[in-house]
């Protein structure tokens, strides 16, 4: 069993290979390498959860830099889940969110049961006033 003190948060967006591996192994929908190479450098803020020299988790904030922001890509490799590490990632992202303009709108799409985690960091469900919607490019 790995002690949680062996993990550390680095304030950086993960490398493309790590990003693609984390999304795949954590069960998130995959993106093409081309999409990842284009998208990751445009991140507003990112964190990488490290164990030694391996990236085992991540989280990002994307947006326009002033008005709208979205928390995305919260992922932890399955063998490292269940240790409270997602809270570390969300705490680091929340510290950054606290520096944003007071009128900024920060959103996320929460899979159940992760919505309980995000609620601990001040995120509220918007339904029935508004509902999340998505369009996938095919």
URQUI-V296649 format. One record per residue. N is the residue number from 1. RES is the residue in three letters. PHI is phi in radians with two decimals (* if undefined). PSI is psi in radians with two decimals (none if undefined). NEAR is the number of other C-alpha atoms within 10 Angstrom. Layout:
BEGIN
N_RES_PHI_PSI_NEAR + N_RES_PHI_PSI_NEAR
END
This chain:
BEGIN
1_UNK_*_2.30_4 + 2_UNK_-1.50_2.30_9 + 3_UNK_-1.29_2.38_7 + 4_UNK_-1.03_-0.39_12 + 5_UNK_-1.23_-0.20_7 + 6_UNK_-1.37_-0.26_9 + 7_UNK_-1.56_2.71_17 + 8_UNK_-2.56_2.69_16 + 9_UNK_-1.76_2.26_17 + 10_UNK_-1.93_2.32_16 + 11_UNK_-1.44_1.40_17 + 12_UNK_-2.85_2.62_15 + 13_UNK_-1.24_2.45_21 + 14_UNK_-1.16_2.75_23 + 15_UNK_-1.13_2.73_15 + 16_UNK_-0.95_-0.84_18 + 17_UNK_-1.07_-0.76_11 + 18_UNK_-1.12_-0.75_17 + 19_UNK_-1.01_-0.87_25 + 20_UNK_-1.14_-0.70_19 + 21_UNK_-1.14_-0.80_17 + 22_UNK_-1.08_-0.78_24 + 23_UNK_-1.06_-0.80_20 + 24_UNK_-1.11_-0.93_15 + 25_UNK_-1.27_-0.43_15 + 26_UNK_-1.50_-0.05_18 + 27_UNK_1.53_0.26_13 + 28_UNK_-1.48_2.77_14 + 29_UNK_-1.11_2.45_9 + 30_UNK_-1.41_2.73_15 + 31_UNK_-2.13_2.74_13 + 32_UNK_-1.24_2.75_9 + 33_UNK_-1.01_-0.73_13 + 34_UNK_-1.01_-0.77_9 + 35_UNK_-1.13_-0.77_11 + 36_UNK_-1.12_-0.75_17 + 37_UNK_-1.11_-0.57_15 + 38_UNK_-1.41_-0.71_12 + 39_UNK_-1.37_-0.76_12 + 40_UNK_-1.00_-0.75_18 + 41_UNK_-1.13_-0.30_13 + 42_UNK_-1.59_0.12_14 + 43_UNK_-1.09_2.53_16 + 44_UNK_-1.35_-0.70_16 + 45_UNK_-2.81_2.60_21 + 46_UNK_-2.66_2.73_23 + 47_UNK_-2.30_2.58_23 + 48_UNK_-2.13_2.25_27 + 49_UNK_-1.59_2.12_25 + 50_UNK_-1.98_2.54_16 + 51_UNK_-2.27_1.93_17 + 52_UNK_0.99_-2.12_10 + 53_UNK_-1.80_0.22_7 + 54_UNK_-1.80_2.34_11 + 55_UNK_-1.45_2.01_23 + 56_UNK_-1.96_-0.08_25 + 57_UNK_-2.82_2.91_28 + 58_UNK_-2.82_2.92_30 + 59_UNK_-2.84_2.60_25 + 60_UNK_-2.39_2.79_24 + 61_UNK_-2.14_2.25_25 + 62_UNK_-2.08_2.87_19 + 63_UNK_2.70_-2.88_17 + 64_UNK_-1.67_-0.04_11 + 65_UNK_1.56_-0.09_14 + 66_UNK_-2.48_-0.91_12 + 67_UNK_-1.75_-0.79_13 + 68_UNK_-2.18_2.38_15 + 69_UNK_-2.44_2.63_19 + 70_UNK_-2.38_2.29_16 + 71_UNK_-1.41_2.27_22 + 72_UNK_-2.61_2.96_16 + 73_UNK_1.03_0.62_18 + 74_UNK_-1.32_1.96_21 + 75_UNK_-2.59_2.45_25 + 76_UNK_-2.38_2.36_24 + 77_UNK_-0.96_2.43_17 + 78_UNK_-0.90_-0.68_13 + 79_UNK_-1.24_-0.13_10 + 80_UNK_-1.95_0.04_16 + 81_UNK_-1.34_2.82_14 + 82_UNK_1.43_0.27_9 + 83_UNK_-2.05_0.17_12 + 84_UNK_1.39_0.24_11 + 85_UNK_-1.27_-0.51_21 + 86_UNK_-1.10_-0.55_22 + 87_UNK_-1.12_-0.65_14 + 88_UNK_-1.09_-0.79_16 + 89_UNK_-1.08_-0.83_25 + 90_UNK_-1.14_-0.60_21 + 91_UNK_-1.12_-0.74_14 + 92_UNK_-1.14_-0.74_19 + 93_UNK_-1.14_-0.67_20 + 94_UNK_-1.15_-0.60_15 + 95_UNK_-1.09_-0.69_10 + 96_UNK_-1.19_-0.76_14 + 97_UNK_-0.99_-0.62_18 + 98_UNK_-1.11_-0.31_9 + 99_UNK_-1.60_-0.10_8 + 100_UNK_-1.31_2.81_16 + 101_UNK_-0.95_2.50_12 + 102_UNK_-1.07_-0.37_10 + 103_UNK_-1.63_0.04_9 + 104_UNK_-1.10_2.52_13 + 105_UNK_-1.86_2.06_14 + 106_UNK_-1.98_2.13_16 + 107_UNK_-2.19_2.99_18 + 108_UNK_-2.80_2.79_17 + 109_UNK_-1.85_2.07_16 + 110_UNK_-1.83_2.19_18 + 111_UNK_-1.41_2.51_8 + 112_UNK_-1.38_2.33_8 + 113_UNK_-1.70_0.22_8 + 114_UNK_-1.09_-0.33_12 + 115_UNK_-1.00_-0.51_15 + 116_UNK_-1.18_-0.65_13 + 117_UNK_-1.11_-0.86_16 + 118_UNK_-1.13_-0.57_19 + 119_UNK_-1.06_-0.56_12 + 120_UNK_-1.14_-0.31_12 + 121_UNK_-1.92_0.38_13 + 122_UNK_1.58_0.11_8 + 123_UNK_-1.52_2.31_15 + 124_UNK_-2.02_2.57_13 + 125_UNK_-1.16_2.48_16 + 126_UNK_-1.70_-0.26_10 + 127_UNK_-1.25_2.55_8 + 128_UNK_-1.60_-0.06_6 + 129_UNK_-1.03_-0.72_6 + 130_UNK_-2.55_2.73_8 + 131_UNK_-2.28_2.58_9 + 132_UNK_-1.24_2.47_11 + 133_UNK_-2.38_2.73_6 + 134_UNK_-2.53_2.67_6 + 135_UNK_-2.34_2.15_5 + 136_UNK_-1.68_2.30_4 + 137_UNK_-1.41_2.20_4 + 138_UNK_-2.13_none_3
END
